[in-house]
Amino acid sequence: MTSLPLSPPRRRGVARGGRALYGAPLGILMLEARFPRIHGDMGNGGTWSFPVLYRVVRGASPEKVVLQGARGLLPDFLEAARDLVAQGAEAITTNCGFLSVFQREIAAEVGVPVATSSLMQVPWVQALLPPGQRVGLVTVSGSSLSPAHLAAVGVPADIPMEGTESGREFFRVLIRAEKEDMDVDLAEQDVVEAAQRLVARHPEVGAIVLECTNMPPYAAAVQRATGRPVYDIYAMITYFHAGIRPRDFA
């Protein structure tokens, strides 16, 4: 008779308390929006290979944050970030690259690592490139991404960039909220065409950073269309999470 393998012993010792939730160390501050969060979007829980905590910041619409500079919204984001930490978040991120303007304030308030924006990758990606090449940005709104947004996370003010404002779908749905449904193929085309304009106008661009956290579903298409490496919020937050939950090789 073959005996069954023994179950591993249960962990003993003192279990530490003091939080409302466990096992989801990353907290994501979400804008209040109604457009579809497709797979690959930060707001789709299936995007992540690890559990996350979400907190919607009421009143923080994409239009207010992107087109109106998030004026008056800092107290709401600080409160929401504190709430996520109280629930159990050990690190905080957001789902809009334009929230780079709140990087220092949120980090100072919550006392845990904070990564507000995909823009934070730019200095690192620049260091990867050979001499003569530069990082370029594709953003949801090139006319609204100001020197203040860039300076807050160490991005050069003269970085080449291209926005999606002239597109047929992406900007209209995500920022203007003209409808709740979205033609995904048209949205992808808007992002890809912005990237193609970027490299056509700035052939020195050797890598692309996608500012908008809704762009990861289209990153592969951008890479194929431009032949450049593409870095987005998904890549950045996967790296960010690896620091707070390193793989145990034991």
C-alpha positions as CSV (number, residue, x, y, z in Angstrom):
1,M,0.0,0.0,0.0
2,T,1.4,3.4,-1.1
3,S,1.3,6.1,1.6
4,L,0.2,9.6,0.6
5,P,2.8,12.3,0.9
6,L,2.6,14.3,4.0
7,S,1.3,17.9,3.8
8,P,3.9,20.6,4.5
9,P,3.8,21.8,8.1
10,R,1.7,24.9,8.7
11,R,3.6,28.0,9.6
12,R,3.7,28.8,13.3
13,G,4.7,31.7,15.3
14,V,3.2,35.2,15.7
15,A,1.0,36.5,12.9
16,R,1.1,40.2,12.7
17,G,-2.1,42.2,12.5
18,G,-3.1,45.8,12.2
19,R,-4.5,45.9,8.7
20,A,-7.9,45.4,7.1
21,L,-6.7,43.3,4.1
22,Y,-3.8,41.1,3.4
23,G,-2.1,39.6,0.3
24,A,-2.5,42.6,-2.0
25,P,0.4,44.9,-1.3
26,L,-0.1,47.3,-4.3
27,G,-2.7,50.0,-4.1
28,I,-4.0,51.7,-7.3
29,L,-5.6,55.2,-7.2
30,M,-8.2,55.2,-9.9
31,L,-9.9,58.1,-11.8
32,E,-13.6,58.2,-11.9
33,A,-14.6,57.1,-15.4
34,R,-17.0,54.9,-17.3
35,F,-15.1,53.9,-20.4
36,P,-14.3,50.2,-20.8
37,R,-11.3,48.8,-19.0
38,I,-10.1,46.2,-21.5
39,H,-7.5,43.6,-20.7
40,G,-4.2,45.3,-20.3
41,D,-5.7,48.5,-18.8
42,M,-4.6,49.2,-15.3
43,G,-8.2,49.2,-14.2
44,N,-8.9,45.7,-15.3
45,G,-8.0,43.3,-12.4
46,G,-7.2,40.6,-14.9
47,T,-4.3,42.6,-16.3
48,W,-2.2,41.8,-13.2
49,S,-0.5,38.6,-12.3
50,F,-0.7,39.6,-8.6
51,P,-3.6,40.9,-6.5
52,V,-4.1,44.7,-6.2
53,L,-6.3,47.1,-4.2
54,Y,-8.3,49.7,-6.0
55,R,-9.6,53.0,-4.8
56,V,-11.7,55.3,-7.0
57,V,-11.1,59.0,-6.3
58,R,-14.6,60.5,-6.6
59,G,-14.8,63.6,-8.8
60,A,-11.4,63.0,-10.3
61,S,-12.5,62.6,-13.9
62,P,-10.0,62.2,-16.8
63,E,-11.1,65.6,-18.1
64,K,-10.3,67.3,-14.8
65,V,-7.0,65.6,-14.3
66,V,-5.7,65.8,-17.9
67,L,-7.2,68.9,-19.3
68,Q,-7.6,71.0,-16.1
69,G,-4.3,70.1,-14.4
70,A,-6.0,68.2,-11.5
71,R,-6.6,71.6,-9.8
72,G,-8.1,71.2,-6.4
73,L,-7.9,67.4,-6.4
74,L,-4.7,66.9,-4.3
75,P,-6.6,66.6,-0.9
76,D,-8.8,63.9,-2.5
77,F,-5.9,61.9,-3.7
78,L,-4.1,62.2,-0.4
79,E,-7.1,60.9,1.5
80,A,-7.6,58.0,-1.0
81,A,-3.9,57.1,-0.7
82,R,-4.0,57.1,3.1
83,D,-7.1,54.8,2.9
84,L,-5.3,52.3,0.7
85,V,-2.3,52.2,3.1
86,A,-4.7,51.7,6.0
87,Q,-6.3,48.8,4.2
88,G,-2.9,47.1,3.6
89,A,-1.2,48.6,0.6
90,E,2.5,48.7,0.9
91,A,3.1,50.7,-2.2
92,I,0.9,53.2,-4.2
93,T,0.5,53.9,-7.9
94,T,-2.1,55.7,-10.0
95,N,-3.9,55.2,-13.2
96,C,-3.0,58.5,-14.9
97,G,0.4,59.6,-16.0
98,F,-0.6,63.2,-15.5
99,L,-0.7,62.6,-11.8
100,S,3.1,63.0,-11.8
101,V,2.4,66.5,-10.4
102,F,1.4,64.8,-7.1
103,Q,4.4,62.5,-6.8
104,R,6.2,64.3,-4.0
105,E,3.0,65.2,-2.1
106,I,1.6,61.6,-2.1
107,A,5.0,60.0,-1.3
108,A,5.5,62.5,1.7
109,E,2.0,61.8,3.0
110,V,1.7,58.0,3.0
111,G,5.2,56.8,4.0
112,V,5.3,54.0,1.5
113,P,6.9,53.8,-2.0
114,V,4.8,55.7,-4.6
115,A,5.0,55.6,-8.4
116,T,2.4,58.0,-9.7
117,S,3.3,58.0,-13.4
118,S,4.7,56.0,-16.3
119,L,6.8,59.1,-17.0
120,M,9.1,58.1,-14.1
121,Q,10.6,55.5,-16.5
122,V,12.0,58.1,-18.9
123,P,15.4,58.8,-17.2
124,W,16.1,55.0,-16.8
125,V,15.1,54.2,-20.4
126,Q,17.3,57.1,-21.6
127,A,20.2,55.6,-19.8
128,L,19.7,52.4,-21.9
129,L,20.1,54.1,-25.2
130,P,23.2,54.6,-27.3
131,P,24.6,58.1,-27.8
132,G,22.6,60.2,-30.2
133,Q,19.3,58.5,-29.4
134,R,16.5,59.9,-27.2
135,V,13.4,58.7,-25.5
136,G,10.1,59.8,-27.0
137,L,6.7,60.1,-25.4
138,V,3.3,59.1,-26.7
139,T,0.7,60.8,-24.5
140,V,-3.1,61.0,-24.5
141,S,-2.9,64.8,-24.7
142,G,0.3,66.4,-25.9
143,S,-1.2,69.9,-25.6
144,S,-1.9,69.3,-21.9
145,L,1.3,67.6,-20.8
146,S,3.2,70.6,-19.3
147,P,6.7,71.2,-18.2
148,A,5.4,70.9,-14.6
149,H,4.2,67.3,-15.3
150,L,7.7,66.5,-16.7
151,A,9.8,68.3,-14.1
152,A,8.0,66.6,-11.2
153,V,9.5,63.2,-12.2
154,G,12.8,64.3,-13.8
155,V,11.8,64.3,-17.5
156,P,13.5,66.9,-19.7
157,A,11.2,69.6,-20.9
158,D,12.3,69.2,-24.5
159,I,11.5,65.5,-24.8
160,P,9.9,64.6,-28.1
161,M,6.3,63.8,-27.7
162,E,3.1,63.2,-29.7
163,G,-0.5,63.1,-28.5
164,T,-3.7,61.4,-29.5
165,E,-6.0,64.4,-29.6
166,S,-6.3,64.3,-33.4
167,G,-7.5,60.7,-33.4
168,R,-11.0,59.4,-33.9
169,E,-11.6,57.3,-30.8
170,F,-9.0,57.1,-28.0
171,F,-9.1,60.7,-26.8
172,R,-12.8,61.2,-27.4
173,V,-13.8,58.2,-25.2
174,L,-11.1,58.4,-22.5
175,I,-10.8,62.2,-21.9
176,R,-13.9,63.8,-23.4
177,A,-16.2,61.0,-22.3
178,E,-18.3,61.4,-25.4
179,K,-19.5,57.8,-25.0
180,E,-19.1,54.8,-22.7
181,D,-18.3,52.2,-25.4
182,M,-15.1,52.1,-27.4
183,D,-14.0,50.8,-30.7
184,V,-10.8,49.1,-29.7
185,D,-9.4,48.8,-33.2
186,L,-9.9,52.6,-33.7
187,A,-8.3,53.3,-30.4
188,E,-5.3,51.2,-31.2
189,Q,-5.0,53.0,-34.5
190,D,-5.0,56.3,-32.8
191,V,-2.1,55.3,-30.5
192,V,-0.1,53.6,-33.3
193,E,-0.5,56.6,-35.6
194,A,0.7,59.0,-32.8
195,A,3.8,56.8,-32.3
196,Q,4.4,56.8,-36.1
197,R,4.2,60.6,-36.2
198,L,6.6,60.8,-33.3
199,V,9.3,58.8,-35.0
200,A,8.8,60.4,-38.3
201,R,9.3,63.9,-36.8
202,H,12.0,62.8,-34.5
203,P,14.1,59.9,-36.1
204,E,16.5,60.2,-33.2
205,V,13.9,58.6,-30.9
206,G,15.3,55.2,-30.0
207,A,12.7,54.1,-27.5
208,I,9.1,55.1,-26.7
209,V,7.5,55.5,-23.3
210,L,3.6,55.5,-23.2
211,E,2.4,58.0,-20.7
212,C,-1.2,56.9,-20.6
213,T,-2.1,54.0,-18.4
214,N,-4.8,52.9,-20.9
215,M,-2.2,52.3,-23.6
216,P,-0.6,49.0,-22.6
217,P,-3.1,47.0,-24.7
218,Y,-1.6,48.7,-27.8
219,A,2.1,48.6,-26.8
220,A,2.9,45.5,-28.9
221,A,1.2,47.2,-32.0
222,V,3.3,50.3,-31.4
223,Q,6.5,48.3,-31.2
224,R,5.7,46.5,-34.4
225,A,4.8,49.7,-36.2
226,T,7.8,51.7,-35.1
227,G,10.5,49.1,-34.5
228,R,11.4,50.8,-31.2
229,P,11.3,49.3,-27.7
230,V,8.1,50.4,-25.9
231,Y,7.8,50.9,-22.2
232,D,4.4,51.4,-20.5
233,I,2.8,51.5,-17.1
234,Y,2.4,47.7,-17.1
235,A,6.1,47.2,-17.5
236,M,6.9,49.8,-14.8
237,I,4.4,48.5,-12.2
238,T,5.4,44.9,-12.7
239,Y,9.0,46.0,-11.9
240,F,7.7,48.1,-9.0
241,H,5.8,45.2,-7.5
242,A,8.8,42.9,-7.8
243,G,10.6,45.1,-5.3
244,I,7.9,44.8,-2.7
245,R,7.4,41.1,-3.3
246,P,10.7,39.7,-4.6
247,R,10.7,36.2,-5.9
248,D,11.8,33.7,-3.3
249,F,14.3,31.3,-5.0
250,A,14.8,29.3,-1.8
